[in-house]
Amino acid sequence: MSDSNIDPFASEEITPAISAEWEAKRRVASALRELTDILVSSSPPVTALDALAERLEDATRGFDTLPRLAGRTAFAEAGGHGNFRQLAHELNPISGMSNPLAPPLNVWLEEGSAHGRAKLGWAYEGPPGSVHGGVVAALFDQFMGIAQALGGQPGMTGTLSLRYHRRTPLHIELQLRGNLRRTEGRKTLVHAELWAEGILTAECEALFVRPVSGMPLRPQAPSGV
């Protein structure tokens, strides 16, 4: 199978980067995640923080002069960076392997169901020792957005209805399980659950709606702009 045909959501195994560029970006993203976790969970000397800030600022100024691609559409149009599913696998803020904001969440579709796995550290803390409730909602939104593919029609999030059963712990591998409820015209309904070591912490019902004009590949300007 060629790199252009690799489906990043077809297997539990995280698909390898399709190019040396994405491999390097994954390495940078991983280092930044680790640095973020250390930053929010330690109290180093101020002098050490100032020195680190200067190094990071210097690096940022150096990279800021390089060519940039603003958004996944720009990456796709430039060519050589993968298809939209591969770009989502790298750049999504929840599941992107090359996005340092992402935990990341690993999602795959198998035998008519959706599965996910993630482990969240101190950067995602809400209640003490627990994942922030808004982050839990974001996990569901992304996970179920991929799970809706089970219905055969892509759509945009219409509603998310969450029920938090108990706190979702940090530093523990979390499992997500999702299934297609039904499709109704342009609507797709999905149900999902979040588990931590065999304990159900939250569940969600989501409605996705396919726009009349189809899913846009290029960002749309807000109405009135």
C-alpha positions in Angstrom: 0.0 0.0 0.0 1.4 3.4 -1.0 1.7 6.2 1.6 -1.1 8.1 -0.1 -3.5 5.2 0.5 -2.6 4.6 4.2 -5.7 5.0 6.4 -4.5 6.2 9.9 -7.8 5.0 11.5 -7.8 1.5 10.2 -5.8 -0.2 12.9 -5.0 0.0 16.6 -1.3 0.3 15.7 -0.4 4.0 15.2 0.5 4.3 11.6 4.1 5.5 10.9 4.7 9.0 9.7 4.4 9.1 5.9 7.5 11.3 5.4 10.7 12.4 7.2 9.1 15.8 7.8 6.2 14.3 9.8 8.5 12.0 11.6 10.6 15.0 12.7 7.5 17.0 13.6 6.3 14.1 15.8 9.6 14.1 17.6 9.3 17.9 18.2 5.7 17.5 19.4 6.6 14.7 21.8 9.4 16.8 23.3 7.1 19.8 23.7 4.4 17.7 25.4 7.1 16.4 27.8 8.3 19.9 28.5 4.7 21.1 29.1 4.1 18.3 31.6 7.3 19.2 33.4 6.5 22.9 33.4 3.1 22.6 35.0 4.2 20.0 37.5 7.5 21.4 38.9 8.9 24.5 40.6 12.4 25.1 39.2 14.5 28.1 40.1 13.5 31.3 38.3 16.9 31.6 36.7 16.4 28.2 35.1 13.0 29.2 33.8 14.4 32.5 32.4 17.2 30.7 30.7 14.8 28.2 29.1 12.4 30.9 28.0 15.3 32.7 26.2 16.3 29.5 24.4 12.7 28.8 23.3 12.2 32.4 22.2 15.4 32.2 20.1 14.2 29.0 18.5 10.8 30.5 17.8 12.3 33.6 16.1 14.4 31.3 14.0 11.4 29.2 12.8 9.2 32.2 12.3 11.2 33.2 9.3 10.6 29.9 7.5 7.8 29.3 5.0 4.5 28.5 6.6 1.3 26.7 5.6 -1.8 28.0 7.4 -4.1 25.1 8.0 -4.7 21.6 6.7 -6.2 23.0 3.4 -3.0 24.8 2.7 -1.0 21.6 3.4 -3.2 19.6 1.1 -3.0 22.1 -1.7 0.8 22.3 -1.4 1.0 18.6 -2.1 3.4 16.0 -0.6 2.0 16.2 2.9 -0.7 13.5 2.7 -4.4 13.4 2.2 -6.9 15.1 4.6 -7.3 12.0 6.8 -3.5 11.8 7.2 -3.2 15.5 7.8 -5.9 15.2 10.5 -3.9 12.3 12.0 -0.9 14.7 12.3 -2.4 18.1 13.0 -5.7 17.7 14.9 -5.6 19.4 18.3 -6.9 16.3 20.1 -5.5 13.3 18.1 -2.7 14.9 16.0 0.6 13.0 16.5 2.4 16.1 15.3 0.4 18.6 17.3 1.9 19.3 20.8 -1.5 20.3 22.1 -2.8 16.8 21.6 -2.5 14.1 24.3 -2.7 12.5 21.7 -5.8 10.4 21.3 -5.4 7.3 19.2 -8.6 6.2 17.3 -9.3 3.3 15.1 -12.4 1.6 13.5 -12.7 -2.1 13.8 -15.5 -4.6 13.1 -18.2 -2.0 13.0 -17.1 -0.2 16.2 -14.9 2.7 17.1 -12.1 2.4 19.7 -9.8 5.0 21.3 -6.9 5.2 23.7 -5.2 8.1 25.5 -3.3 8.9 28.6 -3.4 12.5 29.9 -0.9 14.2 32.2 -0.8 17.2 34.4 -1.3 19.7 31.6 -4.9 18.5 31.4 -5.8 18.6 35.1 -9.1 20.1 36.2 -10.3 18.8 39.6 -7.2 17.6 41.6 -5.8 14.5 39.9 -8.5 14.4 37.3 -9.0 15.3 33.7 -10.7 18.7 33.1 -14.3 18.1 32.1 -13.9 20.3 29.1 -11.0 18.1 27.9 -13.2 15.0 28.4 -15.8 16.7 26.1 -13.1 17.4 23.5 -12.0 13.8 23.6 -15.5 12.7 22.9 -16.1 15.2 20.2 -13.0 14.1 18.3 -13.5 10.4 18.9 -17.1 10.4 17.8 -16.3 12.7 14.9 -14.2 9.8 13.6 -16.7 7.1 14.7 -19.4 8.7 12.6 -17.6 7.3 9.5 -19.4 4.0 10.5 -22.5 5.6 9.1 -20.9 6.4 5.7 -21.5 10.1 5.7 -19.3 12.8 7.2 -20.9 15.6 9.1 -20.3 18.4 11.5 -21.0 18.3 15.3 -24.6 19.3 16.0 -24.9 18.4 19.6 -22.9 16.6 22.3 -24.8 15.3 25.3 -22.4 14.2 28.1 -23.0 12.5 31.4 -20.1 12.5 33.8 -20.4 9.4 36.0 -17.3 10.0 38.1 -13.9 11.7 37.8 -11.6 10.7 34.9 -8.2 10.1 36.4 -4.9 11.5 35.0 -1.9 9.2 34.2 -4.1 6.2 33.5 -4.7 4.7 30.1 -8.2 5.6 29.1 -10.3 3.6 26.6 -13.1 5.0 24.5 -15.7 2.7 22.8 -18.2 4.0 20.3 -21.0 2.7 18.1 -23.3 4.0 15.5 -26.9 4.4 16.7 -28.5 5.2 13.4 -28.6 7.5 10.4 -31.6 9.7 9.6 -31.2 11.6 6.3 -28.3 14.0 6.8 -28.0 13.1 10.5 -25.8 10.5 12.2 -26.2 9.6 15.8 -23.3 8.0 17.7 -23.0 6.7 21.3 -19.6 6.5 23.2 -18.3 5.6 26.6 -15.1 6.5 28.4 -13.5 3.9 30.7 -10.5 4.0 33.1 -9.3 0.6 34.4 -12.6 -1.0 33.9 -14.6 1.9 35.4 -17.1 3.9 33.3 -16.3 7.6 33.9 -18.4 9.3 31.3 -20.7 8.6 28.3 -21.9 10.7 25.4 -24.6 10.9 22.7 -23.6 12.9 19.7 -25.5 14.1 16.6 -23.5 14.9 13.5 -25.2 16.7 10.5 -24.0 16.6 6.9 -24.3 20.1 5.4 -26.7 20.4 2.4 -23.7 21.4 0.2 -21.5 18.6 1.6 -18.5 18.8 3.9 -16.3 21.8 2.8 -12.6 21.1 2.2 -11.8 24.8 2.3 -12.6 26.9 5.4 -15.8 28.9 5.0 -15.9 32.6 5.9 -18.4 33.4 8.7 -21.8 34.7 7.6 -21.8 38.4 6.9 -18.0 38.6 6.4 
